[in-house]
Amino acid sequence: MGIKQELERKEKRTCLYDKHLSLGATMVSFGGFDMPLLYQNAGIAPEHYAVREKVGLFDVSHMGEVTVKGRDAERYVQLIFTNDVTGAPVGKIFYGMMCYEDGGTVDDLLVYKMGENDFFLVINAANIDKDWAWMQQNAEGFDIDLQNRSDYYGQIAVQGPESEHIVETVLGIPCKELLFYTCKTIGDVIISRTGYTGEDGFEIYASHDYIRECWDKLIAAGVQACGLGCRDTLRFEVGLPLYGDELSETITPIMAGLGVFVKLEKAEFIGKEALATQKAEGPAKKLVGIELADKAIPRHGYTVLNMEGEPIGEVTTGYHTLSSDKSVCMALIDSQYAKLDTEVQIQIRKKVFPGKVVKKQFYNKSYKK
């Protein structure tokens, strides 16, 4: 067996793998999983616009899930998580980061409060093994039951302006009462309203069999299946980060402009001292948006230059956006150049293209508050 074949053989498959093949999906490796990039080779645009204008369906079963239960559950979550979950009502969801002592990002994640001593953590697929090891390492001395449930849960995301109607009528799941960043359980099913697209949307976590049933019902009802391609263009347009691009072991939440999710008033959490120092002194680099005057596309890793031609940073994600018809990117650059309207340049292959610093949000979000 060749190296390529061996690598392909080792890719994990979600519970919906055969469903993707039946729809003609182009499959790619992502986070150790064989995942759909797009369907029927029609390009990313139809899937992207389906979510912006109507509704789209995503397989996100590759994401990881960890449960934290027990007397010290809240105290443990407070230690490993940058946001503050103290005293939150059951059903509340928090976004934040787990950080190393030096402030670098272990992962960004969602924390669901399922009960008074019961939390549900949703982590990135590529980081499941690393995150789990890190969580176990920091669990010593806590009276908790910590379990990695990633292999049990399947997950789909129904996203777009019509998502509430579709979830209620096609799946028969009541969801109208859910506010943005809240969740509830119905039997063994967890449903939440967060979204990673900039549109209203719901996430459903359940057993593999139930998730497969939901997928079939939604596809039969004409809901557009959507792959990783448009998932990335959608989240990028509204300035949402992707771990590995806008956050990493060397990119802190402060550098990424996510300080609002770092609650320095908390008594203690891992990385607090380093992040407090960085916030007070100002980070050496900042994540910014850049808009090019040309239609050339800035890709991940391309060099950003000042007007004297000196390197000042790198592109983290870039596209010619479908919703605004502009060539834009997010880039991590030296902080002295991060002010809005600062003129910069981007090296794209053998040419240099002028641009300017703009806000990271290239499309207005349409969440239901």
VOBA-1610 file (N, C-alpha, C; in pm, whole numbers, padded with zeros to 5 digits, always signed):
BEGIN
Met+00085-00120+00000Met+00000+00000+00000Met+00088+00125+00000Gly+00061+00221-00090Gly+00139+00343-00098Gly+00111+00434+00019Ile+00198+00535+00036Ile+00184+00629+00148Ile+00050+00701+00141Lys+00013+00748+00021Lys-00113+00821+00005Lys-00232+00732+00043Gln-00230+00607-00003Gln-00339+00515+00027Gln-00346+00487+00177Glu-00229+00474+00240Glu-00225+00448+00383Glu-00284+00565+00461Leu-00249+00688+00420Leu-00304+00807+00486Leu-00455+00813+00468Glu-00501+00785+00346Glu-00645+00789+00319Glu-00719+00686+00404Arg-00657+00570+00421Arg-00720+00463+00497Arg-00738+00502+00643Lys-00648+00586+00694Lys-00651+00623+00834Lys-00747+00739+00863Glu-00800+00804+00761Glu-00895+00913+00784Glu-01022+00858+00849Lys-01071+00929+00949Lys-01196+00890+01014Lys-01315+00929+00926Arg-01426+00862+00949Arg-01548+00894+00874Arg-01661+00923+00972Thr-01741+01024+00941Thr-01856+01054+01027Thr-01969+00957+00996Cys-02073+00961+01078Cys-02188+00872+01060Cys-02265+00903+00932Leu-02233+01014+00866Leu-02304+01054+00743Leu-02218+01035+00618Tyr-02107+00965+00630Tyr-02014+00949+00519Tyr-02081+00897+00393Asp-02159+00789+00406Asp-02225+00731+00288Asp-02329+00825+00230Lys-02389+00911+00314Lys-02487+01008+00265Lys-02418+01110+00173His-02298+01149+00210His-02223+01244+00127His-02190+01185-00010Leu-02146+01060-00009Leu-02112+00995-00136Leu-02234+00983-00226Ser-02349+00953-00167Ser-02471+00937-00247Ser-02515+01069-00310Leu-02472+01181-00252Leu-02506+01313-00306Leu-02397+01367-00399Gly-02298+01285-00428Gly-02193+01326-00521Gly-02092+01422-00462Ala-02069+01416-00332Ala-01978+01510-00267Ala-01833+01486-00308Thr-01759+01594-00318Thr-01614+01588-00331Thr-01557+01581-00190Met-01489+01472-00157Met-01442+01449-00021Met-01297+01493-00006Val-01266+01553+00110Val-01130+01598+00139Val-01096+01563+00283Ser-00967+01565+00315Ser-00923+01541+00451Ser-00930+01671+00530Phe-00994+01666+00647Phe-01002+01784+00733Phe-01007+01739+00879Gly-00910+01782+00957Gly-00908+01750+01100Gly-00902+01601+01127Gly-00844+01525+01033Gly-00834+01381+01050Gly-00956+01304+01003Phe-01053+01375+00943Phe-01176+01314+00894Phe-01187+01330+00743Asp-01256+01236+00681Asp-01290+01244+00539Asp-01421+01320+00531Met-01418+01445+00484Met-01533+01534+00491Met-01571+01589+00354Pro-01697+01627+00335Pro-01740+01684+00206Pro-01693+01829+00191Leu-01628+01856+00079Leu-01588+01993+00047Leu-01703+02068-00019Leu-01766+02002-00116Leu-01883+02056-00185Leu-01956+01940-00251Tyr-02075+01968-00304Tyr-02158+01862-00360Tyr-02180+01880-00510Gln-02172+01767-00582Gln-02206+01760-00725Gln-02125+01855-00811Asn-02007+01895-00764Asn-01914+01977-00841Asn-01979+02103-00900Ala-02078+02155-00830Ala-02145+02277-00878Ala-02075+02403-00827Gly-01965+02385-00752Gly-01896+02499-00696Gly-01953+02535-00560Ile-01881+02622-00490Ile-01921+02662-00356Ile-02038+02759-00355Ala-02049+02841-00460Ala-02146+02951-00461Ala-02291+02909-00432Pro-02346+02803-00497Pro-02486+02767-00469Pro-02511+02731-00322Glu-02413+02665-00260Glu-02428+02628-00120Glu-02417+02752-00031His-02325+02839-00063His-02306+02963+00012His-02435+03047+00009Tyr-02490+03066-00109Tyr-02610+03150-00122Tyr-02734+03083-00062Ala-02737+02950-00062Ala-02849+02879+00002Ala-02857+02917+00150Val-02743+02924+00216Val-02739+02959+00358Val-02771+03107+00379Arg-02718+03193+00295Arg-02744+03336+00310Arg-02891+03370+00282Glu-02954+03299+00187Glu-03088+03338+00141Glu-03199+03248+00193Lys-03171+03119+00215Lys-03276+03025+00257Lys-03230+02939+00374Val-03176+02821+00342Val-03130+02731+00448Val-03033+02629+00390Gly-02937+02589+00472Gly-02840+02488+00432Gly-02816+02390+00545Leu-02766+02271+00508Leu-02746+02161+00603Leu-02600+02118+00603Phe-02538+02117+00721Phe-02398+02080+00736Phe-02382+01956+00823Asp-02289+01869+00785Asp-02245+01760+00871Asp-02130+01814+00956Val-02151+01826+01086Val-02045+01870+01175Val-02018+01764+01282Ser-02041+01638+01243Ser-02021+01526+01335Ser-01875+01504+01368His-01785+01568+01294His-01643+01553+01324His-01601+01633+01448Met-01683+01727+01490Met-01651+01806+01609Met-01644+01716+01732Gly-01567+01759+01832Gly-01553+01680+01955Gly-01646+01729+02064Glu-01686+01637+02151Glu-01773+01669+02265Glu-01716+01608+02392Val-01707+01690+02494Val-01657+01645+02624Val-01758+01687+02731Thr-01791+01597+02823Thr-01882+01631+02932Thr-01805+01645+03062Val-01846+01744+03141Val-01786+01769+03273Val-01900+01772+03375Lys-01899+01676+03465Lys-02004+01668+03566Lys-01943+01647+03703Gly-02017+01685+03806Gly-01969+01662+03942Gly-01963+01788+04025Arg-01932+01772+04152Arg-01935+01881+04249Arg-01847+02000+04208Asp-01731+01971+04147Asp-01638+02078+04109Asp-01644+02114+03962Ala-01752+02077+03893Ala-01759+02098+03748Ala-01743+02246+03711Glu-01816+02335+03778Glu-01806+02477+03743Glu-01667+02531+03774Arg-01612+02495+03886Arg-01478+02543+03924Arg-01372+02496+03825Tyr-01388+02373+03776Tyr-01294+02321+03676Tyr-01306+02396+03544Val-01430+02416+03498Val-01450+02489+03372Val-01395+02631+03384Gln-01414+02694+03498Gln-01361+02829+03520Gln-01209+02832+03507Leu-01142+02725+03549Leu-00996+02720+03544Leu-00944+02708+03401Ile-01010+02627+03320Ile-00955+02598+03186Ile-01011+02689+03077Phe-01109+02773+03109Phe-01185+02848+03009Phe-01170+02998+03034Thr-01151+03076+02927Thr-01129+03220+02943Thr-01256+03298+02976Asn-01371+03248+02935Asn-01496+03317+02964Asn-01543+03283+03105Asp-01648+03351+03151Asp-01694+03335+03290Asp-01832+03271+03291Val-01841+03148+03342Val-01968+03076+03344Val-02035+03081+03482Thr-01975+03155+03574Thr-02027+03159+03711Thr-02172+03205+03717Gly-02254+03125+03784Gly-02392+03164+03808Gly-02481+03171+03685Ala-02437+03116+03573Ala-02517+03121+03451Ala-02639+03031+03462Pro-02749+03068+03397Pro-02868+02982+03399Pro-02846+02857+03316Val-02917+02751+03351Val-02912+02629+03271Val-02964+02660+03131Gly-02893+02611+03030Gly-02931+02638+02892Gly-02849+02747+02826Lys-02764+02816+02902Lys-02680+02921+02848Lys-02556+02861+02782Ile-02512+02921+02669Ile-02392+02877+02598Ile-02290+02990+02598Phe-02164+02954+02616Phe-02055+03052+02616Phe-01952+03016+02510Tyr-01899+03120+02442Tyr-01785+03102+02352Tyr-01660+03152+02424Gly-01548+03085+02404Gly-01423+03129+02464Gly-01309+03039+02422Met-01200+03049+02492Met-01079+02976+02459Met-01025+02899+02578Met-00950+02795+02552Met-00861+02733+02650Met-00721+02779+02611Cys-00644+02826+02709Cys-00513+02880+02680Cys-00403+02812+02760Tyr-00282+02819+02706Tyr-00164+02774+02779Tyr-00123+02885+02875Glu-00029+02855+02963Glu+00018+02954+03059Glu+00074+03080+02992Asp+00132+03065+02872Asp+00189+03180+02802Asp+00086+03258+02721Gly-00043+03217+02729Gly-00150+03288+02658Gly-00182+03231+02522Gly-00096+03143+02469Gly-00125+03080+02342Gly-00252+02997+02351Thr-00319+02975+02239Thr-00450+02912+02239Thr-00442+02761+02221Val-00496+02689+02318Val-00510+02544+02306Val-00618+02514+02202Asp-00732+02583+02217Asp-00845+02567+02125Asp-00949+02674+02158Asp-01035+02703+02062Asp-01154+02781+02093Asp-01271+02683+02095Leu-01371+02711+02179Leu-01476+02612+02203Leu-01603+02678+02251Leu-01709+02597+02254Leu-01836+02637+02313Leu-01856+02557+02441Val-01906+02624+02544Val-01939+02558+02670Val-02088+02573+02694Tyr-02159+02459+02700Tyr-02303+02457+02725Tyr-02325+02425+02873Lys-02408+02505+02940Lys-02444+02471+03077Lys-02571+02388+03074Met-02556+02258+03099Met-02667+02163+03090Met-02739+02145+03224Gly-02671+02175+03334Gly-02728+02160+03467Gly-02639+02231+03567Glu-02677+02230+03694Glu-02600+02304+03794Glu-02457+02253+03806Asn-02436+02126+03784Asn-02300+02070+03790Asn-02274+01985+03665Asp-02315+02040+03551Asp-02315+01961+03427Asp-02286+02053+03309Phe-02169+02032+03246Phe-02129+02114+03132Phe-02096+02026+03012Phe-02124+02080+02893Phe-02104+02010+02766Phe-02011+02098+02682Leu-01892+02048+02651Leu-01791+02127+02580Leu-01779+02078+02437Val-01784+02171+02342Val-01773+02137+02200Val-01641+02192+02148Ile-01555+02101+02101Ile-01419+02137+02061Ile-01396+02105+01913Asn-01288+02159+01859Asn-01259+02142+01717Asn-01206+02002+01685Ala-01248+01951+01571Ala-01215+01814+01530Ala-01065+01786+01529Ala-00988+01878+01473Ala-00844+01857+01460Ala-00773+01855+01594Asn-00842+01907+01699Asn-00778+01921+01830Asn-00829+01823+01934Ile-00915+01729+01896Ile-00979+01643+01995Ile-00878+01573+02085Asp-00780+01506+02026Asp-00683+01431+02107Asp-00600+01524+02195Lys-00554+01636+02137Lys-00474+01733+02212Lys-00555+01795+02326Asp-00678+01836+02295Asp-00764+01898+02397Asp-00794+01801+02510Trp-00825+01677+02473Trp-00861+01578+02574Trp-00744+01553+02669Ala-00625+01542+02613Ala-00507+01521+02697Ala-00484+01641+02788Trp-00506+01761+02735Trp-00485+01883+02814Trp-00589+01894+02924Met-00714+01859+02893Met-00819+01863+02995Met-00791+01763+03108Gln-00749+01644+03071Gln-00717+01543+03172Gln-00600+01588+03260Gln-00501+01647+03197Gln-00382+01694+03267Gln-00417+01797+03374Asn-00520+01879+03347Asn-00556+01987+03439Asn-00675+01952+03530Ala-00716+01825+03528Ala-00831+01782+03609Ala-00792+01731+03747Glu-00663+01720+03773Glu-00617+01666+03901Glu-00664+01754+04017Gly-00719+01689+04117Gly-00763+01761+04236Gly-00908+01807+04231Phe-00976+01785+04118Phe-01116+01825+04105Phe-01208+01703+04119Asp-01317+01721+04190Asp-01417+01615+04205Asp-01513+01624+04087Ile-01470+01566+03974Ile-01550+01572+03851Ile-01546+01437+03779Asp-01646+01418+03694Asp-01649+01306+03601Asp-01628+01366+03463Leu-01510+01345+03407Leu-01471+01404+03279Leu-01473+01294+03173Gln-01556+01311+03069Gln-01569+01208+02967Gln-01559+01265+02826Asn-01485+01196+02742Asn-01476+01230+02600Asn-01587+01154+02527Arg-01691+01227+02482Arg-01806+01163+02417Arg-01806+01184+02266Ser-01690+01217+02211Ser-01681+01252+02069Ser-01724+01139+01977Asp-01699+01015+02016Asp-01736+00902+01931Asp-01885+00871+01937Tyr-01952+00918+02041Tyr-02095+00889+02054Tyr-02180+00987+01974Tyr-02150+01113+01983Tyr-02239+01213+01924Tyr-02215+01232+01774Gly-02327+01238+01699Gly-02327+01293+01565Gly-02382+01434+01578Gln-02355+01518+01478Gln-02404+01656+01485Gln-02432+01710+01346Ile-02546+01775+01332Ile-02575+01850+01209Ile-02603+01994+01247Ala-02579+02084+01151Ala-02611+02226+01169Ala-02706+02267+01057Val-02818+02326+01094Val-02916+02378+00998Val-02906+02529+01005Gln-02861+02592+00896Gln-02825+02733+00899Gln-02896+02813+00790Gly-02938+02934+00825Gly-03000+03022+00727Gly-03128+03084+00777Pro-03182+03184+00708Pro-03302+03254+00751Pro-03424+03165+00772Glu-03430+03052+00700Glu-03545+02964+00712Glu-03521+02847+00809Ser-03410+02850+00880Ser-03373+02734+00963Ser-03474+02705+01073Glu-03526+02808+01138Glu-03623+02784+01246Glu-03746+02712+01193His-03798+02758+01080His-03917+02695+01020His-03888+02551+00981Ile-03771+02525+00924Ile-03735+02391+00878Ile-03720+02295+00996Val-03651+02338+01100Val-03632+02251+01216Val-03766+02216+01280Glu-03855+02314+01286Glu-03985+02290+01349Glu-04074+02201+01263Thr-04082+02229+01133Thr-04179+02159+01048Thr-04127+02026+00994Val-04001+02020+00954Val-03947+01898+00894Val-03902+01799+01001Leu-03834+01848+01103Leu-03783+01758+01208Leu-03876+01747+01327Gly-03974+01836+01336Gly-04067+01832+01447Gly-04005+01865+01580Ile-03896+01943+01578Ile-03828+01982+01701Ile-03866+02126+01735Pro-03934+02150+01846Pro-03970+02287+01883Pro-03845+02367+01919Cys-03826+02482+01854Cys-03703+02558+01875Cys-03723+02709+01878Lys-03847+02754+01855Lys-03873+02898+01848Lys-03833+02971+01975Glu-03849+02905+02089Glu-03824+02973+02215Glu-03676+02988+02246Leu-03590+02919+02173Leu-03446+02929+02199Leu-03393+03066+02156Leu-03327+03133+02246Leu-03261+03259+02215Leu-03121+03230+02162Phe-03057+03331+02106Phe-02921+03317+02056Phe-02828+03274+02169Tyr-02747+03173+02143Tyr-02654+03114+02239Tyr-02725+03054+02360Thr-02832+02979+02332Thr-02896+02897+02434Thr-02921+02758+02377Cys-02952+02663+02466Cys-02974+02525+02425Cys-03078+02461+02514Lys-03123+02343+02474Lys-03212+02262+02558Lys-03196+02117+02517Thr-03246+02028+02602Thr-03245+01886+02570Thr-03388+01837+02553Ile-03404+01744+02459Ile-03532+01675+02439Ile-03497+01527+02438Gly-03518+01463+02552Gly-03473+01325+02565Gly-03321+01321+02560Asp-03267+01244+02466Asp-03122+01234+02451Asp-03067+01330+02345Val-03151+01418+02294Val-03112+01511+02188Val-03083+01649+02248Ile-02972+01708+02206Ile-02939+01846+02245Ile-02958+01934+02123Ile-03030+02044+02137Ile-03044+02140+02029Ile-03002+02277+02078Ser-02925+02349+01996Ser-02876+02481+02035Ser-02892+02579+01920Arg-02881+02707+01954Arg-02895+02814+01853Arg-02771+02903+01861Thr-02668+02867+01785Thr-02546+02950+01781Thr-02514+02987+01636Gly-02458+02894+01563Gly-02427+02921+01423Gly-02284+02964+01402Tyr-02230+02926+01287Tyr-02092+02959+01252Tyr-02090+03016+01110Thr-02202+03078+01073Thr-02218+03125+00936Thr-02256+03272+00927Gly-02292+03332+01040Gly-02342+03469+01037Gly-02492+03476+01017Glu-02555+03361+01000Glu-02700+03354+00985Glu-02761+03285+01107Asp-02893+03299+01122Asp-02963+03224+01224Asp-02943+03075+01198Gly-02936+02995+01303Gly-02913+02854+01280Gly-02915+02770+01405Phe-02926+02640+01385Phe-02939+02545+01496Phe-02840+02430+01478Glu-02799+02376+01593Glu-02713+02259+01596Glu-02786+02148+01670Ile-02781+02028+01617Ile-02848+01914+01678Ile-02744+01806+01707Tyr-02732+01768+01834Tyr-02639+01664+01879Tyr-02721+01544+01924Ala-02686+01428+01873Ala-02762+01308+01910Ala-02684+01184+01867Ser-02745+01068+01888Ser-02684+00942+01844Ser-02669+00941+01693His-02580+00857+01646His-02556+00848+01501His-02684+00814+01425Asp-02761+00720+01477Asp-02883+00678+01408Asp-02983+00793+01396Tyr-02999+00870+01502Tyr-03095+00982+01498Tyr-03047+01091+01403Ile-02918+01117+01402Ile-02863+01218+01312Ile-02882+01176+01166Arg-02865+01048+01137Arg-02887+00999+01001Arg-03033+01016+00960Glu-03125+00990+01052Glu-03267+01009+01024Glu-03299+01155+00994Cys-03243+01245+01074Cys-03265+01389+01054Cys-03210+01432+00918Trp-03092+01385+00884Trp-03030+01420+00755Trp-03121+01378+00640Asp-03170+01256+00645Asp-03255+01205+00537Asp-03383+01288+00523Lys-03444+01325+00635Lys-03567+01405+00631Lys-03541+01543+00570Leu-03430+01604+00607Leu-03398+01738+00557Leu-03364+01735+00408Ile-03289+01637+00365Ile-03256+01625+00223Ile-03383+01598+00141Ala-03469+01511+00193Ala-03596+01480+00124Ala-03684+01603+00113Ala-03671+01695+00209Ala-03751+01819+00208Ala-03689+01926+00118Gly-03576+01894+00056Gly-03515+01987-00038Gly-03412+02081+00020Val-03370+02056+00145Val-03268+02141+00206Val-03133+02114+00139Gln-03059+02220+00107Gln-02931+02209+00038Gln-02822+02157+00132Ala-02759+02045+00093Ala-02643+01997+00168Ala-02526+02090+00138Cys-02448+02122+00242Cys-02339+02218+00230Cys-02210+02158+00284Gly-02099+02184+00217Gly-01971+02129+00256Gly-01880+02228+00327Leu-01758+02184+00350Leu-01660+02266+00421Leu-01623+02392+00344Gly-01635+02387+00211Gly-01598+02502+00129Gly-01678+02625+00166Cys-01811+02613+00164Cys-01893+02729+00196Cys-01897+02755+00345Arg-01873+02653+00426Arg-01864+02677+00571Arg-01752+02777+00599Asp-01643+02765+00525Asp-01530+02855+00544Asp-01559+02995+00488Thr-01619+03003+00369Thr-01649+03135+00313Thr-01752+03208+00397Leu-01849+03136+00451Leu-01954+03198+00533Leu-01898+03252+00664Arg-01818+03171+00734Arg-01764+03216+00864Arg-01663+03329+00841Phe-01587+03321+00733Phe-01487+03424+00704Phe-01552+03560+00681Glu-01660+03563+00605Glu-01725+03689+00572Glu-01772+03767+00695Val-01806+03695+00801Val-01854+03764+00922Val-01745+03773+01030Gly-01621+03743+00991Gly-01509+03765+01080Gly-01491+03664+01191Leu-01547+03542+01173Leu-01533+03439+01276Leu-01402+03362+01255Pro-01330+03331+01363Pro-01200+03267+01349Pro-01208+03117+01324Leu-01104+03064+01262Leu-01086+02919+01247Leu-00956+02883+01316Tyr-00963+02787+01407Tyr-00840+02746+01476Tyr-00741+02691+01373Gly-00615+02735+01388Gly-00513+02697+01292Gly-00485+02809+01195Asp-00581+02900+01181Asp-00563+03018+01096Asp-00558+03145+01182Glu-00671+03178+01244Glu-00679+03302+01323Glu-00648+03281+01472Leu-00641+03158+01515Leu-00601+03123+01652Leu-00506+03004+01645Ser-00410+03000+01735Ser-00317+02887+01739Ser-00237+02892+01868Glu-00142+02800+01883Glu-00057+02799+02001Glu+00025+02926+02012Thr+00047+02995+01899Thr+00125+03119+01900Thr+00039+03243+01878Ile-00091+03226+01853Ile-00182+03340+01836Ile-00278+03341+01954Thr-00265+03440+02039Thr-00348+03449+02158Thr-00483+03513+02125Pro-00582+03497+02214Pro-00711+03563+02194Pro-00699+03716+02185Ile-00604+03774+02259Ile-00584+03919+02254Ile-00533+03961+02117Met-00439+03888+02062Met-00388+03916+01928Met-00498+03903+01823Ala-00588+03806+01844Ala-00695+03779+01748Ala-00814+03874+01763Gly-00806+03968+01858Gly-00916+04062+01877Gly-01035+04002+01948Leu-01012+03896+02027Leu-01119+03826+02096Leu-01115+03848+02248Gly-01060+03963+02287Gly-01046+03995+02428Gly-01176+04000+02504Val-01287+04026+02433Val-01418+04031+02500Val-01455+03896+02561Phe-01394+03789+02512Phe-01422+03656+02564Phe-01317+03611+02666Val-01231+03703+02705Val-01129+03676+02806Val-01164+03760+02929Lys-01218+03697+03030Lys-01267+03769+03147Lys-01157+03778+03253Leu-01077+03883+03244Leu-00964+03901+03334Leu-01006+03929+03477Glu-01135+03964+03498Glu-01184+03987+03634Glu-01205+03856+03710Lys-01201+03742+03639Lys-01211+03613+03707Lys-01094+03594+03802Ala-01118+03520+03910Ala-01013+03500+04009Ala-00892+03428+03951Glu-00919+03327+03868Glu-00808+03247+03817Glu-00851+03170+03692Phe-00765+03167+03593Phe-00778+03072+03482Phe-00642+03059+03417Ile-00617+02947+03354Ile-00486+02920+03294Ile-00458+03019+03182Gly-00346+03088+03193Gly-00307+03188+03094Gly-00344+03330+03133Lys-00413+03348+03246Lys-00462+03481+03285Lys-00350+03584+03294Glu-00243+03551+03363Glu-00136+03648+03385Glu-00075+03695+03253Ala-00048+03601+03164Ala+00013+03636+03035Ala-00082+03721+02951Leu-00210+03685+02951Leu-00308+03760+02872Leu-00332+03899+02930Ala-00331+03909+03063Ala-00349+04040+03126Ala-00233+04133+03090Thr-00112+04079+03092Thr+00006+04158+03055Thr-00001+04202+02909Gln-00041+04109+02822Gln-00049+04140+02680Gln-00156+04246+02652Lys-00268+04237+02723Lys-00373+04336+02703Lys-00329+04473+02751Ala-00259+04477+02865Ala-00214+04604+02921Ala-00107+04669+02835Glu-00014+04590+02786Glu+00098+04644+02708Glu+00066+04657+02559Gly-00034+04581+02515Gly-00066+04578+02373Gly+00013+04468+02304Pro-00053+04383+02224Pro+00018+04273+02158Pro+00110+04324+02047Ala+00214+04248+02020Ala+00308+04286+01913Ala+00242+04274+01777Lys+00149+04181+01764Lys+00078+04164+01638Lys-00073+04163+01662Lys-00149+04205+01562Lys-00294+04206+01572Lys-00355+04148+01445Leu-00471+04086+01463Leu-00546+04034+01349Leu-00632+04147+01292Val-00621+04170+01162Val-00695+04278+01097Val-00762+04226+00970Gly-00851+04305+00916Gly-00904+04281+00783Gly-00827+04365+00684Ile-00809+04314+00563Ile-00744+04390+00456Ile-00827+04376+00330Glu-00853+04488+00264Glu-00925+04488+00137Glu-00830+04531+00027Leu-00824+04451-00080Leu-00739+04483-00195Leu-00816+04564-00298Ala-00744+04650-00369Ala-00806+04727-00476Ala-00825+04639-00599Asp-00746+04535-00611Asp-00747+04444-00725Asp-00833+04321-00692Lys-00864+04240-00793Lys-00941+04118-00773Lys-00854+03996-00742Ala-00723+04016-00732Ala-00634+03906-00695Ala-00673+03853-00557Ile-00656+03723-00537Ile-00702+03660-00413Ile-00585+03635-00318Pro-00587+03697-00198Pro-00482+03670-00099Pro-00512+03541-00024Arg-00419+03448-00025Arg-00439+03318+00039Arg-00361+03306+00170His-00398+03205+00248His-00331+03177+00375His-00181+03167+00355Gly-00105+03238+00437Gly+00041+03231+00433Gly+00107+03335+00345Tyr+00030+03406+00263Tyr+00089+03510+00179Tyr+00142+03624+00267Thr+00252+03686+00225Thr+00317+03789+00304Thr+00250+03925+00288Val+00230+03993+00402Val+00181+04131+00402Val+00301+04223+00418Leu+00306+04329+00338Leu+00418+04423+00338Leu+00369+04563+00374Asn+00457+04645+00431Asn+00425+04787+00443Asn+00452+04855+00309Met+00430+04984+00303Met+00444+05054+00174Met+00590+05069+00131Glu+00681+05037+00223Glu+00824+05038+00187Glu+00869+04900+00140Gly+00777+04805+00137Gly+00809+04671+00089Gly+00866+04578+00194Glu+00857+04618+00322Glu+00910+04535+00430Glu+00801+04441+00484Pro+00834+04314+00510Pro+00734+04220+00563Pro+00684+04263+00701Ile+00552+04261+00719Ile+00494+04299+00849Ile+00395+04194+00901Gly+00375+04086+00826Gly+00282+03983+00872Gly+00242+03888+00763Glu+00139+03807+00792Glu+00092+03706+00697Glu-00060+03700+00692Val-00112+03662+00577Val-00255+03638+00561Val-00292+03511+00635Thr-00405+03514+00708Thr-00455+03394+00776Thr-00564+03326+00693Thr-00657+03405+00638Thr-00761+03353+00547Thr-00793+03462+00446Gly-00813+03424+00319Gly-00848+03523+00219Gly-00934+03465+00109Tyr-01026+03549+00056Tyr-01115+03509-00051Tyr-01153+03631-00135His-01203+03604-00256His-01283+03704-00327His-01426+03673-00284Thr-01481+03757-00196Thr-01605+03721-00129Thr-01723+03710-00224Leu-01810+03615-00194Leu-01929+03593-00275Leu-02037+03695-00244Ser-02042+03745-00120Ser-02150+03835-00081Ser-02121+03982-00111Ser-01993+04020-00122Ser-01961+04161-00145Ser-01877+04186-00269Asp-01835+04078-00337Asp-01758+04090-00462Asp-01630+04171-00442Lys-01559+04144-00332Lys-01433+04212-00305Lys-01327+04110-00268Ser-01201+04142-00298Ser-01090+04059-00255Ser-01045+04107-00118Val-01067+04024-00018Val-01039+04062+00120Val-00971+03946+00193Cys-00913+03979+00306Cys-00850+03874+00386Cys-00843+03918+00532Met-00818+03822+00619Met-00777+03850+00755Met-00627+03821+00759Ala-00555+03903+00833Ala-00410+03888+00838Ala-00359+03926+00976Leu-00254+03859+01020Leu-00189+03890+01147Leu-00066+03975+01114Ile-00072+04103+01157Ile+00035+04196+01119Ile+00088+04271+01241Asp+00203+04336+01224Asp+00261+04417+01330Asp+00160+04523+01374Ser+00143+04539+01504Ser+00038+04623+01559Ser+00045+04768+01513Gln+00163+04818+01483Gln+00177+04958+01443Gln+00108+04987+01309Tyr+00076+04882+01234Tyr+00009+04899+01105Tyr-00139+04861+01110Ala-00191+04835+01230Ala-00326+04778+01243Ala-00438+04882+01243Lys-00409+05009+01241Lys-00512+05112+01241Lys-00592+05108+01111Leu-00724+05130+01122Leu-00810+05129+01003Leu-00759+05228+00898Asp-00769+05187+00772Asp-00731+05266+00654Asp-00581+05276+00631Thr-00501+05208+00715Thr-00357+05205+00690Thr-00330+05133+00559Glu-00247+05192+00474Glu-00214+05131+00345Glu-00108+05023+00363Val-00133+04908+00303Val-00041+04795+00308Val-00035+04732+00169Gln+00048+04629+00157Gln+00057+04554+00031Gln+00059+04404+00063Ile+00018+04325-00035Ile+00023+04179-00018Ile+00097+04117-00136Gln+00193+04034-00104Gln+00270+03962-00206Gln+00189+03840-00250Ile+00143+03841-00375Ile+00068+03729-00431Ile+00148+03673-00548Arg+00207+03558-00522Arg+00303+03500-00616Arg+00416+03600-00646Lys+00433+03644-00770Lys+00547+03732-00802Lys+00508+03879-00809Lys+00383+03910-00775Lys+00337+04048-00783Lys+00299+04101-00644Val+00298+04233-00632Val+00258+04298-00508Val+00133+04380-00536Phe+00031+04362-00452Phe-00097+04431-00472Phe-00127+04522-00354Pro-00169+04647-00383Pro-00197+04742-00275Pro-00332+04713-00208Gly-00341+04748-00081Gly-00465+04732-00007Gly-00468+04825+00112Lys-00573+04813+00192Lys-00583+04894+00313Lys-00646+04812+00425Val-00616+04849+00548Val-00671+04782+00665Val-00817+04823+00684Val-00904+04724+00701Val-01047+04747+00720Val-01095+04660+00837Lys-01220+04672+00873Lys-01278+04587+00976Lys-01278+04441+00930Lys-01266+04349+01026Lys-01258+04206+00991Lys-01393+04150+00946Gln-01501+04218+00975Gln-01633+04170+00936Gln-01669+04225+00799Phe-01678+04136+00699Phe-01701+04178+00561Phe-01848+04164+00519Tyr-01930+04114+00611Tyr-02072+04093+00583Tyr-02146+04107+00716Asn-02264+04171+00713Asn-02337+04193+00836Asn-02407+04065+00883Lys-02388+04031+01009Lys-02447+03911+01066Lys-02600+03924+01075Ser-02667+03809+01066Ser-02813+03808+01072Ser-02864+03711+01179Tyr-02799+03713+01295Tyr-02841+03625+01403Tyr-02974+03673+01461Lys-03052+03579+01514Lys-03176+03614+01583Lys-03143+03628+01730Lys-03153+03751+01782Lys-03118+03779+01921Lys-03232+03744+02014
//
